[in-house]
Amino acid sequence: MLNCSMLERGNTGPDAIPMRVRPTVWVVLVGLTGRNASGKTTIVQWFAGRGVRTVSCSDSIRAWLAEQGIEESREALIEGGRELRRRGGPGILAEMLLVALGGEDAVIDSIRTPGEVEALRARDDFILIEVTAGADSRWARSQGRARPGDPADRATFVAQEESEEVASDEAGQALVATAEMADLILNQRRHRRGFARGSGESAGQAVLDLPD
C-alpha cells in the first residue's frame, strides 16, 4: 500500500528544509484532478513506478465508446462522459471504476466532477490531490507533448479550459468545484521548493510547491 505522510513544520533557519515528512497514515486510493497539461500524468507515472495500479475516469468513457463503435478523440471523450453522466448521474464514471477495482489499491487520474469525488469517498481510504501549474507552463507542456486532440493555438487551449471550469448541468465537467474538494494541492512553480500554504486553497487543504 501507498504511504501518505502528514506535514510537519521544521526549523526556519536559512539552511533548513521548509517541511519534514513524517509517515502517519496509509492511503490506498488516490485521486488526481487538475486542468489540462497541469502535470497529472507525471504524478501518475511516479505512482506507477512504485507499483501502484493507475486508472482514469476516462477509462470508463473509453470502454463505453468502444461498445458504441465510436472512435476515440478528445471531443468524443468529453461528449461520452456527458452522455454517461446524463444516463447514470454525476458520479457514474467513478462508480464504474470502483467496481472494476474491487477494492484494489490505485491512483485515479482525470477526476472532473464533485459527483465523482463523492462516489470515490465511499471508500474511507480515498484522498483527492489537485495538480496545478501556471497557464504559461501548462501551454508549453501541451505544445511539447503534442497529444492527439490537444489544441494547436493558445486561444483554443484557453477556450477549452474555460468550458471545463464550471458545469452548466450535472452532465458537464466542473474543475473549479472539484478542485475545492481536494485534500492536497501539488503546485508546480518554477524555482520554488518545499511545502507552503497558498492564498487560494480551501480550509483543511495542504499545499505542496514543486519546481517545474
Backbone as numpy.savetxt, mean C-alpha at the origin, in Angstrom:
# Nx Ny Nz CAx CAy CAz Cx Cy Cz
7.20 -16.31 10.86 6.36 -15.10 10.86 7.23 -13.85 10.86
6.64 -12.76 10.40 7.35 -11.49 10.31 7.38 -10.79 11.65
8.56 -10.31 12.04 8.67 -9.58 13.30 8.48 -8.10 13.04
7.47 -7.52 13.63 7.24 -6.09 13.53 7.73 -5.46 14.82
8.22 -4.22 14.75 8.88 -3.62 15.89 8.21 -2.36 16.38
8.33 -2.15 17.65 7.85 -0.93 18.29 8.94 0.12 18.19
8.56 1.38 17.98 9.53 2.45 17.87 9.85 2.99 19.26
11.14 3.16 19.53 11.55 3.68 20.83 12.61 4.74 20.61
12.38 5.93 21.10 13.30 7.04 20.86 14.60 6.82 21.62
15.73 7.07 20.90 17.04 6.90 21.50 17.64 8.23 21.92
19.00 8.30 22.01 19.67 9.53 22.39 19.49 10.58 21.30
19.70 11.83 21.67 19.47 12.91 20.72 20.74 13.70 20.41
21.91 13.18 20.74 23.16 13.85 20.45 23.47 13.84 18.96
24.54 14.54 18.54 24.85 14.68 17.11 25.18 13.37 16.44
25.67 12.38 17.18 26.03 11.10 16.58 25.02 10.01 16.86
23.89 10.39 17.43 22.91 9.39 17.85 22.08 8.91 16.67
21.64 7.66 16.74 20.66 7.14 15.80 19.31 7.68 16.23
18.54 8.29 15.31 17.29 8.95 15.73 16.34 8.05 16.49
16.23 6.79 16.10 15.33 5.89 16.80 15.98 4.51 16.89
15.65 3.75 17.92 16.05 2.36 18.00 14.84 1.49 17.76
15.07 0.28 17.32 13.98 -0.64 17.06 14.03 -1.76 18.09
12.94 -1.96 18.79 12.87 -2.97 19.84 11.74 -3.95 19.50
12.09 -5.22 19.15 11.04 -6.17 18.78 10.08 -6.38 19.94
8.78 -6.30 19.63 7.80 -6.49 20.70 6.62 -7.37 20.30
6.27 -7.41 19.01 5.05 -8.10 18.64 5.19 -8.75 17.27
4.51 -9.86 17.08 4.53 -10.54 15.80 3.36 -10.04 14.95
3.67 -9.68 13.70 2.64 -9.30 12.74 2.79 -10.23 11.53
1.70 -10.86 11.11 1.83 -11.84 10.04 1.02 -11.49 8.80
0.20 -10.45 8.85 -0.52 -10.01 7.66 -0.30 -8.51 7.52
0.47 -8.13 6.50 0.83 -6.73 6.28 0.18 -6.25 4.99
-0.48 -5.10 5.04 -1.08 -4.51 3.86 -0.38 -3.23 3.47
-0.26 -2.97 2.18 0.38 -1.76 1.67 -0.61 -0.93 0.86
-0.61 0.36 1.12 -1.38 1.29 0.31 -0.48 2.46 -0.07
-0.86 3.21 -1.07 -0.05 4.34 -1.49 -0.36 4.72 -2.93
0.09 5.88 -3.31 -0.17 6.38 -4.66 0.71 5.67 -5.68
0.38 5.87 -6.94 1.10 5.23 -8.03 2.58 5.58 -7.99
3.44 4.54 -8.12 4.90 4.70 -8.18 5.48 5.28 -6.89
4.84 5.02 -5.76 5.36 5.52 -4.48 6.46 4.63 -3.91
6.63 3.44 -4.46 7.66 2.53 -3.97 7.12 1.29 -3.30
5.84 1.00 -3.50 5.23 -0.18 -2.86 5.89 -1.47 -3.30
6.23 -1.56 -4.59 6.84 -2.79 -5.11 8.18 -3.05 -4.43
8.93 -2.00 -4.14 10.21 -2.16 -3.44 10.00 -2.77 -2.07
8.95 -2.33 -1.36 8.65 -2.88 -0.04 8.22 -4.34 -0.17
7.39 -4.63 -1.18 6.95 -6.00 -1.41 8.16 -6.91 -1.65
9.11 -6.45 -2.46 10.30 -7.24 -2.76 11.13 -7.47 -1.50
11.16 -6.49 -0.60 11.89 -6.65 0.66 11.29 -7.79 1.48
9.96 -7.79 1.58 9.29 -8.86 2.32 9.50 -10.21 1.63
9.38 -10.23 0.29 9.53 -11.47 -0.45 10.92 -12.07 -0.24
11.92 -11.20 -0.15 13.28 -11.66 0.07 13.48 -12.29 1.43
12.54 -12.10 2.31 12.60 -12.69 3.65 11.59 -13.83 3.81
11.13 -14.33 2.69 10.30 -15.51 2.70 8.83 -15.30 2.95
8.36 -14.05 2.93 6.94 -13.78 3.16 6.19 -13.86 1.82
5.07 -14.53 1.81 4.25 -14.62 0.61 3.73 -13.24 0.24
3.75 -12.89 -1.04 3.28 -11.59 -1.50 2.10 -11.77 -2.43
1.05 -11.00 -2.18 -0.15 -11.03 -3.01 -0.63 -9.60 -3.19
-1.63 -9.41 -4.04 -2.16 -8.08 -4.30 -3.67 -8.15 -4.41
-4.34 -7.08 -3.98 -5.78 -7.00 -4.21 -6.07 -7.07 -5.70
-5.12 -6.64 -6.51 -5.31 -6.72 -7.96 -5.34 -8.17 -8.44
-4.78 -9.10 -7.67 -4.83 -10.51 -8.06 -6.27 -10.99 -8.17
-7.12 -10.50 -7.26 -8.54 -10.87 -7.31 -9.17 -10.36 -8.61
-8.77 -9.15 -9.02 -9.31 -8.59 -10.26 -8.79 -9.38 -11.46
-7.49 -9.70 -11.45 -6.90 -10.45 -12.57 -7.59 -11.79 -12.77
-7.88 -12.46 -11.66 -8.57 -13.74 -11.75 -9.94 -13.57 -12.40
-10.65 -12.50 -12.02 -11.97 -12.26 -12.58 -11.88 -11.88 -14.06
-10.89 -11.03 -14.42 -10.72 -10.67 -15.83 -10.45 -11.90 -16.68
-9.62 -12.81 -16.16 -9.31 -14.03 -16.91 -10.56 -14.87 -17.12
-11.40 -14.95 -16.09 -12.65 -15.71 -16.21 -13.58 -15.10 -17.25
-13.52 -13.75 -17.38 -14.39 -13.05 -18.33 -13.78 -12.96 -19.72
-12.52 -13.43 -19.88 -11.85 -13.34 -21.16 -11.45 -11.94 -21.54
-11.20 -11.09 -20.55 -10.83 -9.69 -20.78 -9.32 -9.55 -20.65
-8.68 -8.92 -21.64 -7.24 -8.72 -21.62 -6.86 -7.74 -20.51
-5.79 -8.04 -19.79 -5.38 -7.20 -18.66 -4.73 -5.91 -19.15
-5.14 -4.79 -18.56 -4.54 -3.48 -18.77 -4.84 -2.66 -17.53
-4.19 -1.52 -17.39 -4.46 -0.67 -16.23 -5.94 -0.28 -16.18
-6.47 0.09 -17.34 -7.88 0.50 -17.40 -8.80 -0.67 -17.05
-8.46 -1.87 -17.57 -9.29 -3.05 -17.28 -9.25 -3.41 -15.81
-8.08 -3.26 -15.17 -7.97 -3.55 -13.74 -8.81 -2.57 -12.92
-8.77 -1.30 -13.28 -9.55 -0.30 -12.56 -11.04 -0.57 -12.71
-11.49 -0.78 -13.94 -12.92 -1.02 -14.16 -13.35 -2.38 -13.60
-12.46 -3.38 -13.69 -12.78 -4.68 -13.11 -12.94 -4.59 -11.61
-12.09 -3.81 -10.97 -12.23 -3.60 -9.53 -13.54 -2.92 -9.18
-13.92 -1.93 -9.97 -15.20 -1.24 -9.74 -16.37 -2.21 -9.89
-16.31 -3.05 -10.93 -17.40 -3.99 -11.16 -17.52 -5.00 -10.01
-16.38 -5.51 -9.55 -16.41 -6.46 -8.44 -16.95 -5.81 -7.18
-16.59 -4.54 -6.93 -17.11 -3.84 -5.74 -18.60 -3.57 -5.88
-19.06 -3.27 -7.09 -20.49 -3.08 -7.30 -21.26 -4.36 -6.97
-20.67 -5.48 -7.34 -21.35 -6.76 -7.14 -21.22 -7.28 -5.70
-20.04 -7.12 -5.11 -19.78 -7.77 -3.83 -19.55 -6.85 -2.66
-19.57 -5.52 -2.89 -19.33 -4.58 -1.81 -17.91 -4.07 -1.80
-17.63 -3.01 -1.05 -16.32 -2.34 -1.10 -15.15 -3.18 -0.61
-15.41 -4.22 0.18 -14.30 -5.03 0.70 -14.09 -6.33 -0.03
-14.76 -6.53 -1.18 -14.77 -7.84 -1.84 -13.38 -8.32 -2.26
-12.52 -7.42 -2.76 -11.21 -7.86 -3.23 -10.39 -8.44 -2.07
-10.44 -7.78 -0.92 -9.73 -8.26 0.25 -10.35 -9.56 0.77
-11.67 -9.63 0.74 -12.34 -10.85 1.20 -11.93 -12.05 0.35
-11.82 -11.85 -0.96 -11.38 -12.92 -1.85 -9.95 -13.35 -1.53
-9.09 -12.38 -1.21 -7.71 -12.71 -0.85 -7.64 -13.49 0.46
-8.43 -13.09 1.45 -8.43 -13.79 2.73 -8.80 -15.26 2.55
-9.76 -15.53 1.69 -10.14 -16.91 1.41 -8.97 -17.65 0.76
-8.30 -16.99 -0.20 -7.18 -17.63 -0.89 -6.00 -17.88 0.06
-5.78 -16.96 1.00 -4.66 -17.11 1.93 -4.91 -18.19 2.96
-6.15 -18.34 3.39 -6.47 -19.37 4.37 -5.70 -19.24 5.67
-5.43 -18.01 6.11 -4.72 -17.79 7.36 -3.21 -17.74 7.24
-2.69 -17.86 6.02 -1.24 -17.85 5.79 -0.66 -16.44 5.99
0.62 -16.38 6.43 1.34 -15.11 6.51 1.47 -14.51 5.11
1.38 -13.18 4.99 1.50 -12.56 3.66 1.67 -11.06 3.79
2.16 -10.45 2.71 2.11 -9.00 2.54 1.23 -8.74 1.33
0.27 -7.83 1.48 -0.73 -7.55 0.46 -0.49 -6.16 -0.12
-0.30 -6.10 -1.43 -0.07 -4.84 -2.13 -1.39 -4.29 -2.66
-1.38 -2.98 -2.95 -2.47 -2.31 -3.67 -3.81 -2.32 -2.93
-3.80 -1.97 -1.66 -5.05 -1.78 -0.93 -5.51 -0.35 -1.20
-6.74 -0.19 -1.70 -7.16 1.10 -2.24 -8.48 1.61 -1.70
-9.14 0.88 -0.81 -10.41 1.36 -0.27 -10.50 1.05 1.22
-11.21 1.90 1.98 -11.43 1.61 3.40 -12.15 0.28 3.61
-13.03 -0.10 2.67 -13.73 -1.37 2.80 -12.77 -2.55 2.80
-11.71 -2.45 2.00 -10.71 -3.52 1.97 -9.96 -3.59 3.30
-9.64 -2.42 3.86 -8.97 -2.39 5.16 -9.85 -3.03 6.23
-11.12 -2.65 6.25 -12.04 -3.19 7.25 -12.16 -4.71 7.12
-12.19 -5.21 5.87 -12.28 -6.65 5.66 -11.03 -7.35 6.19
-9.86 -6.77 5.92 -8.61 -7.39 6.35 -8.45 -7.35 7.87
-9.05 -6.38 8.51 -8.95 -6.30 9.96 -9.82 -7.34 10.67
-10.47 -8.18 9.88 -11.09 -9.37 10.46 -10.03 -10.27 11.07
-8.80 -10.15 10.55 -7.65 -10.84 11.16 -6.98 -9.87 12.12
-6.82 -10.29 13.37 -6.28 -9.37 14.37 -4.77 -9.21 14.27
-4.13 -9.89 13.31 -2.69 -9.72 13.11 -2.40 -8.82 11.91
-3.40 -8.06 11.45 -3.23 -7.21 10.27 -2.69 -5.84 10.65
-1.75 -5.34 9.84 -1.24 -3.97 9.99 -1.19 -3.33 8.60
-1.65 -2.07 8.50 -1.67 -1.35 7.23 -0.55 -0.33 7.19
0.25 -0.38 6.12 1.36 0.55 5.91 1.08 1.40 4.68
1.17 2.72 4.84 1.09 3.61 3.68 2.51 3.94 3.23
2.79 3.74 1.94 4.09 4.08 1.36 3.94 5.39 0.61
4.72 6.39 0.98 4.59 7.70 0.35 5.92 8.16 -0.23
5.84 9.05 -1.21 7.01 9.69 -1.80 6.53 10.96 -2.49
7.43 11.90 -2.71 7.08 13.15 -3.35 6.64 12.96 -4.79
5.87 13.91 -5.31 5.33 13.80 -6.66 6.44 13.70 -7.71
7.51 14.49 -7.56 8.61 14.45 -8.53 9.28 13.08 -8.52
9.49 12.54 -7.33 10.11 11.23 -7.21 9.24 10.14 -7.83
7.94 10.22 -7.59 7.04 9.20 -8.12 6.95 9.28 -9.65
6.92 10.50 -10.19 6.88 10.66 -11.64 8.15 10.09 -12.27
9.30 10.38 -11.66 10.56 9.85 -12.18 10.59 8.33 -12.11
10.08 7.77 -11.01 10.04 6.31 -10.87 9.12 5.70 -11.91
7.98 6.34 -12.15 7.04 5.84 -13.15 7.68 5.82 -14.54
8.41 6.87 -14.87 9.07 6.92 -16.17 10.19 5.89 -16.27
10.91 5.70 -15.17 12.04 4.77 -15.19 11.63 3.32 -15.31
10.51 2.94 -14.70 10.10 1.53 -14.74 9.36 1.18 -16.03
8.70 2.19 -16.65 8.05 2.03 -17.95 7.14 0.81 -17.99
6.25 0.69 -17.01 5.29 -0.43 -17.01 4.21 -0.19 -18.06
3.70 -1.27 -18.64 2.57 -1.12 -19.56 1.39 -0.45 -18.85
0.82 0.57 -19.47 -0.30 1.28 -18.86 0.10 2.51 -18.08
1.39 2.65 -17.75 1.82 3.87 -17.06 1.72 5.06 -18.03
1.30 6.22 -17.54 1.12 7.37 -18.43 2.45 7.85 -19.02
2.38 8.33 -20.25 3.58 8.80 -20.94 3.88 10.27 -20.66
2.91 11.01 -20.15 3.13 12.42 -19.86 2.65 12.73 -18.45
3.21 13.77 -17.88 2.93 14.06 -16.47 1.50 14.51 -16.24
0.90 15.21 -17.19 -0.48 15.65 -17.00 -1.41 14.46 -16.83
-1.20 13.41 -17.61 -2.02 12.20 -17.48 -1.74 11.51 -16.16
-0.48 11.49 -15.76 -0.09 10.90 -14.48 -0.84 11.57 -13.33
-0.86 12.91 -13.34 -1.55 13.66 -12.30 -3.05 13.42 -12.35
-3.61 13.40 -13.55 -5.06 13.21 -13.70 -5.48 11.83 -13.20
-4.69 10.80 -13.52 -5.00 9.46 -13.03 -4.96 9.42 -11.51
-3.96 10.05 -10.94 -3.81 10.07 -9.49 -5.01 10.76 -8.83
-5.42 11.89 -9.38 -6.55 12.63 -8.80 -7.83 11.82 -8.88
-7.99 11.02 -9.92 -9.20 10.22 -10.07 -9.27 9.08 -9.04
-8.12 8.73 -8.44 -8.06 7.64 -7.48 -8.08 8.12 -6.03
-8.05 9.43 -5.82 -7.94 9.96 -4.46 -9.23 9.79 -3.66
-10.35 10.15 -4.24 -11.63 10.15 -3.54 -12.66 9.39 -4.37
-13.35 8.44 -3.76 -14.34 7.64 -4.48 -15.64 8.42 -4.63
-16.23 8.33 -5.80 -17.54 8.96 -6.03 -18.67 8.06 -5.55
-18.37 6.76 -5.37 -19.33 5.81 -4.83 -18.54 4.66 -4.21
-19.22 3.65 -3.66 -18.54 2.57 -2.97 -17.72 1.69 -3.90
-17.94 1.79 -5.21 -17.22 0.96 -6.17 -15.87 1.56 -6.54
-15.63 2.83 -6.22 -14.41 3.51 -6.65 -13.25 3.35 -5.68
-12.08 3.78 -6.16 -10.89 3.81 -5.33 -10.91 5.05 -4.44
-10.32 4.92 -3.25 -10.34 6.03 -2.29 -9.03 6.05 -1.53
-7.96 6.48 -2.22 -6.63 6.40 -1.62 -6.47 7.31 -0.41
-7.10 8.48 -0.42 -6.95 9.40 0.70 -7.56 8.81 1.97
-8.79 8.33 1.87 -9.45 7.74 3.04 -8.75 6.47 3.50
-8.21 5.70 2.56 -7.49 4.48 2.92 -6.21 4.82 3.68
-5.50 5.85 3.20 -4.26 6.26 3.86 -4.50 6.70 5.30
-5.64 7.32 5.55 -5.95 7.79 6.90 -6.12 6.64 7.89
-6.28 5.42 7.39 -6.46 4.25 8.24 -5.14 3.53 8.52
-4.03 4.04 7.94 -2.74 3.35 8.07 -2.23 3.36 9.51
-1.59 2.26 9.90 -0.95 2.15 11.21 0.48 2.67 11.18
1.10 2.63 9.99 2.49 3.05 9.83 2.64 3.70 8.47
3.43 4.80 8.42 3.71 5.47 7.16 5.19 5.33 6.85
5.53 4.79 5.67 6.90 4.75 5.18 7.06 5.90 4.20
7.86 6.88 4.58 7.96 8.14 3.86 9.32 8.23 3.19
9.37 8.10 1.86 10.64 8.11 1.15 10.97 9.54 0.73
11.99 10.08 1.38 12.40 11.46 1.09 13.91 11.48 0.91
14.36 12.16 -0.12 15.78 12.18 -0.45 16.61 12.82 0.68
17.74 12.15 0.99 18.74 12.66 1.94 18.22 12.74 3.37
17.23 11.92 3.73 16.76 11.92 5.11 16.80 10.49 5.62
17.07 10.33 6.92 17.08 9.01 7.52 16.40 9.10 8.87
15.92 7.95 9.32 15.43 7.87 10.69 13.93 7.94 10.81
13.43 7.68 11.99 12.01 7.73 12.27 11.64 9.15 12.72
10.49 9.60 12.28 10.08 10.96 12.67 8.58 11.06 12.64
8.05 12.01 13.34 6.64 12.34 13.22 6.49 13.40 12.13
5.52 13.22 11.26 5.27 14.19 10.21 4.09 15.07 10.58
3.77 16.00 9.69 2.68 16.92 9.98 1.33 16.43 9.46
1.35 15.41 8.55 0.11 15.02 7.92 -0.51 13.75 8.44
0.16 13.01 9.33 -0.36 11.72 9.74 -1.44 11.85 10.79
-2.28 10.84 10.88 -3.35 10.82 11.85 -2.82 10.38 13.21
-3.59 10.63 14.25 -3.21 10.21 15.59 -3.02 8.71 15.62
-1.94 8.28 16.26 -1.67 6.86 16.39 -0.83 6.29 15.27
-0.57 7.08 14.19 0.26 6.60 13.09 1.71 6.92 13.39
2.59 5.94 13.13 4.03 6.15 13.22 4.56 6.42 11.82
5.59 7.26 11.71 6.14 7.64 10.42 7.60 7.25 10.35
7.98 6.57 9.26 9.36 6.18 9.03 9.85 6.87 7.78
10.81 7.79 7.90 11.38 8.48 6.75 12.54 7.66 6.22
12.55 7.42 4.91 13.61 6.68 4.24 14.17 7.51 3.12
15.46 7.35 2.79 16.02 8.04 1.62 15.50 7.42 0.35
15.35 8.22 -0.72 14.94 7.66 -2.02 16.02 6.74 -2.55
